[in-house]
Amino acid sequence: MGLLRGCWLAIALMAGSHVIATTAVAKDRPERPNVVLIFTDDQGYGDVGCFGATDIKTPNLDRLAREGLRFTSFYVSQAVCTASRAALMTGCYANRVGLHGALNHQSNVGIHENELLLPELCKQRGYVTAIFGKWHLGHRAKFSPLRNGFDEFFGIPYSNDNGRKHPVVKDIPPLPLMNGDTIIEEEPDQSQFTRRLTDRAVTFIEQHHQQPFFLYVPHVMPHVPIFSNDAYKGRSGRGIYGDVVEELDDSVGRIVGTLDRLKLRERTLIIFASDNGPFLSYGNHAGSAGRLREGKLTTFEGGMRTPCIMNWPGQIHAGRTCDEIAATVDLIPTVAELTGGKLSNNRIDGLSLVSLLTSGHDAKSPRDSYYFYAGEELQAVRQGPWKLHLPHDYLTVNGPPGLNGKPANFANMQPKSMDQSGLAGIASRHGYRVAHIELSLFNLHDDPSETKNVIADHPDVVSRLQALAEQARADLGDTLTNRKGNGVREVGRQ
């Protein structure tokens, strides 16, 4: 045996780093690994160095990618805050659990008590759990994070523009900062959010490093209004937005450094992603989708495809890039498989990515297709490289993007109410206009920017994807065709 082991080592050294990385993943998997989930707000696909950013430095995220796995076709459920987080926590398309759009201080709905959330899955296996950041799944008492699987909560109940600093709407109560279920500040200094959330995350790891933990850090930034910590002002090559992202990268570095210091890295799966694409109407206070089309609030790639990195030394091959379809809905079944947790009896849409994480470069995703919804309207379907946009209206920036925290076309705006909904209401509040796309087919491998409609050349593909769309309508509904899905569950109500 010793001779065989020595021969294998010699072959590995001669073959180079790829084989060394491969042998590293042969280590026994920890029975109850820690999970650290870092979720930024409105950070675009093009706002991370390893995803193409050149004027924002993200060395800590780039290191995680070099030593782990970078997903280049990773999707959220919808390109807006609440819907995206509902899918992340439940493993379901947001439509299945009845949560769409972005809840605010007037909302009386939230996540239903019968849904099994990611922290509740971990609690089954004796994990301690915490959320430090933005919740956004209901702010009434029954929807509290502390009643939905989390032991600790420090942060805000909804988006940071839902307060006195909203750039357009002026009748909003003060933004509350909460510790547990207690409001401890109103209109807190937003330039300190990233530091304070990171401080709490570091303390949590230090206090619970001897037991399995699930740590969820849904950062407040870089959702507008953005504020830069003084220590980061002028540091990036993209103004205040870049400064804010560079502080977020340092936050990642502090969290990973704490895991290193406590020798927890080989027991910890780290996941980084953004909740949706950039809020393009806000111009120099918004991010970049890189070469992807459009951004937040749309079902184009710039709205739904986000940067994602997963890192786990000894389990995930280092330096891999994966262009297989994966999504936030896949995280809860992945964590269930890794931790031994039992999934809900409720139907979910996620599929475990464990084999994709721990296999080699040619690993295939268990996911064959993906649906793109905006609200309750089915707008697109993807299968393999093909994405079919169904005819629909969408939001696009109304004229030149805004400057310095104001949306596009701000000079022509009148104060708007938070009650306005629908595309017209959102457009009027955030500097967008309504545009339209007809039935269109794109090959995302050749054309990730969704600019070349090849529908005339591939009628067979169109027919296949339209059949998938019909399946989605029957299951999840579609307001455009007046369909009510038979798989949609009740939303939680106050």
C-alpha positions, -999 to 999 in steps of 0.1 A, spaced: 0 0 0 28 24 9 44 19 -26 11 25 -43 5 57 -23 40 69 -31 35 63 -68 2 82 -68 18 112 -51 45 113 -77 20 112 -105 0 140 -89 30 162 -85 40 157 -121 5 163 -134 2 197 -118 -23 217 -98 -55 203 -114 -47 168 -101 -37 182 -67 -70 200 -65 -88 168 -75 -71 148 -47 -80 175 -22 -117 168 -27 -112 131 -18 -113 141 19 -141 127 41 -171 151 41 -179 166 75 -212 152 88 -227 186 96 -208 213 78 -212 249 86 -230 270 59 -222 307 53 -245 324 28 -236 359 18 -263 376 -3 -257 412 -16 -285 435 -28 -287 447 -65 -251 438 -72 -247 432 -109 -231 404 -128 -203 427 -139 -195 440 -104 -170 413 -93 -135 411 -106 -137 374 -115 -169 382 -135 -153 409 -155 -151 441 -134 -120 461 -141 -127 493 -121 -138 476 -88 -113 455 -69 -127 424 -52 -97 403 -42 -115 383 -15 -143 372 -38 -117 365 -65 -97 343 -41 -129 324 -32 -134 318 -69 -98 307 -75 -100 283 -47 -136 272 -54 -163 272 -80 -176 301 -101 -211 298 -115 -217 317 -148 -254 307 -154 -268 311 -119 -303 325 -116 -326 340 -90 -364 333 -91 -374 369 -99 -354 401 -104 -367 418 -74 -360 417 -36 -388 398 -18 -395 373 -46 -358 365 -49 -354 359 -11 -386 338 -9 -371 314 -35 -338 314 -17 -353 305 16 -379 279 4 -364 263 -27 -395 272 -46 -402 296 -75 -416 327 -58 -449 321 -75 -454 288 -58 -453 304 -23 -473 335 -34 -446 362 -29 -439 386 -57 -423 421 -60 -410 438 -29 -429 441 3 -429 474 22 -440 489 55 -477 487 45 -476 450 35 -497 426 55 -484 394 38 -453 374 42 -438 339 42 -464 313 52 -458 294 84 -462 261 66 -432 267 44 -399 251 55 -371 276 53 -334 270 50 -326 279 87 -355 256 99 -339 228 78 -306 234 96 -323 236 131 -335 200 126 -298 189 127 -289 209 158 -275 240 140 -274 275 156 -287 300 130 -284 338 125 -294 364 100 -275 398 99 -289 421 72 -321 425 52 -350 400 58 -378 412 34 -402 383 39 -427 402 59 -424 427 88 -454 418 109 -447 399 141 -457 365 127 -432 368 99 -403 376 121 -370 358 113 -371 346 150 -403 328 142 -389 313 110 -359 294 121 -334 320 131 -319 323 166 -305 358 160 -316 387 138 -299 421 134 -308 442 105 -338 457 86 -372 442 78 -373 455 42 -352 475 17 -332 505 29 -351 529 6 -382 522 26 -376 551 49 -370 589 49 -342 586 24 -363 573 -5 -353 595 -35 -389 600 -48 -416 590 -22 -417 613 8 -445 599 30 -426 568 44 -421 563 81 -385 560 94 -364 530 84 -362 507 115 -330 489 126 -339 458 146 -321 436 171 -343 405 173 -379 418 174 -369 451 189 -365 484 170 -332 498 184 -327 527 160 -347 547 134 -330 560 103 -297 545 112 -264 557 96 -264 537 65 -227 542 58 -222 518 88 -244 490 77 -218 468 61 -194 472 90 -220 465 117 -234 435 99 -199 421 95 -191 427 131 -221 407 142 -212 379 117 -177 377 130 -189 376 166 -214 349 158 -188 327 143 -164 332 173 -192 324 198 -204 293 180 -174 278 163 -176 246 183 -211 237 170 -225 236 135 -239 269 124 -259 285 95 -249 321 90 -270 342 65 -256 377 57 -280 394 33 -262 427 30 -282 459 27 -258 474 1 -255 482 -27 -293 488 -30 -300 525 -34 -297 548 -15 -260 538 -12 -236 552 14 -199 548 16 -180 543 48 -154 571 51 -126 546 50 -136 535 15 -144 569 -1 -126 574 -34 -109 540 -32 -124 524 -63 -124 533 -100 -162 536 -102 -171 563 -77 -192 557 -46 -208 525 -60 -175 509 -65 -164 521 -30 -195 504 -15 -187 471 -34 -151 472 -23 -162 474 13 -185 445 8 -156 425 -6 -136 434 26 -166 421 46 -162 388 28 -125 389 36 -132 394 73 -157 366 75 -134 342 56 -105 353 77 -124 345 109 -131 310 95 -94 306 87 -83 318 121 -106 293 139 -96 265 115 -132 261 102 -127 264 64 -127 227 57 -159 224 77 -176 253 60 -195 257 27 -193 294 17 -219 307 -9 -219 341 -24 -245 356 -47 -266 387 -54 -304 388 -51 -309 402 -87 -292 424 -113 -284 461 -110 -309 490 -106 -299 506 -138 -321 536 -136 -299 550 -108 -269 554 -131 -237 561 -112 -252 547 -80 -261 515 -97 -241 484 -108 -233 469 -141 -247 437 -157 -216 435 -178 -225 423 -213 -258 410 -202 -290 428 -213 -311 450 -190 -311 446 -152 -333 445 -121 -370 442 -126 -367 424 -160 -364 387 -171 -335 394 -194 -302 379 -183 -290 412 -167 -319 410 -142 -320 373 -134 -284 360 -138 -262 370 -109 -226 363 -99 -223 332 -77 -193 316 -60 -191 285 -39 -161 276 -19 -153 246 4 -117 235 7 -113 197 4 -147 192 -11 -151 216 -41 -124 214 -68 -104 246 -69 -105 270 -99 -135 256 -116 -160 276 -137 -194 261 -143 -218 273 -170 -245 248 -162 -279 261 -152 -282 265 -114 -304 287 -92 -311 299 -57 -340 274 -55 -313 247 -56 -296 257 -24 -321 242 2 -320 207 -13 -282 210 -16 -279 219 21 -304 192 30 -282 166 13 -250 179 29 -264 182 64 -288 152 65 -318 176 70 -353 165 59 -370 185 32 -406 196 36 -435 175 23 -445 205 3 -434 204 -33 -402 224 -40 -386 233 -73 -349 230 -63 -326 202 -71 -294 193 -52 -262 206 -66 -240 184 -45 -228 162 -74 -221 194 -94 -201 209 -66 -179 178 -58 -174 164 -93 -149 174 -119 -149 199 -148 -174 179 -169 -201 177 -143 -236 183 -154 -264 201 -136 -295 181 -126 -315 211 -138 -327 208 -174 -348 239 -177 -357 272 -159 -387 295 -159 -385 333 -159 -414 351 -141 -421 387 -134 -448 389 -108 -473 363 -119 -465 366 -156 -444 339 -173 -421 358 -196 -393 334 -207 -381 298 -206 -346 284 -208 -334 249 -217 -298 243 -224 -284 272 -244 -318 283 -257 -340 310 -241 -374 318 -255 -389 351 -245 -427 351 -247 -443 383 -259 -444 407 -229 -439 443 -217 -408 451 -197 -392 480 -180 -362 499 -195 -345 531 -184 -363 562 -194 -336 583 -210 -301 589 -196 -296 570 -163 -299 591 -132 -270 607 -112 -260 608 -76 -288 588 -61 -317 601 -83 -334 579 -109 -336 587 -146 -360 614 -156 -361 626 -120 -366 663 -129 -400 654 -145 -412 633 -116 -438 642 -90 -438 626 -55 -452 591 -59 -470 568 -35 -457 534 -24 -493 522 -32 -487 524 -70 -481 490 -84 -478 473 -118 -453 483 -145 -467 518 -148 -464 525 -111 -429 511 -108 -418 530 -139 -432 563 -126 -414 558 -92 -380 547 -105 -374 564 -138 -383 536 -162 -406 534 -192 -425 504 -205 -411 486 -236 -422 454 -254 -406 423 -268 -423 399 -292 -417 361 -293 -379 358 -295 -354 330 -293 -318 335 -282 -288 311 -280 -272 322 -248 -240 304 -254 -234 324 -286 -253 355 -276 -255 361 -238 -265 397 -245 -298 386 -261 -294 407 -291 -298 383 -320 -333 368 -324 -329 334 -342 -365 323 -339 -369 318 -377 -340 294 -378 -351 270 -351 -388 262 -351 -383 229 -334 -366 246 -305 -394 271 -303 -420 244 -302 -402 225 -275 -398 256 -253 -434 266 -258 -444 231 -245 -424 238 -214 -441 272 -210 -475 254 -211 -463 231 -182 -452 262 -162 -486 278 -168 -505 247 -156 -483 245 -125 -474 281 -115 -500 301 -135 -496 330 -159 -516 363 -157 -509 371 -194 -529 340 -204 -553 342 -174 -541 309 -161 -541 300 -124 -515 274 -115 -526 243 -97 -493 241 -77 -495 276 -62 -498 277 -24 -512 303 0 -491 333 10 -489 341 47 -513 368 59 -514 389 90 
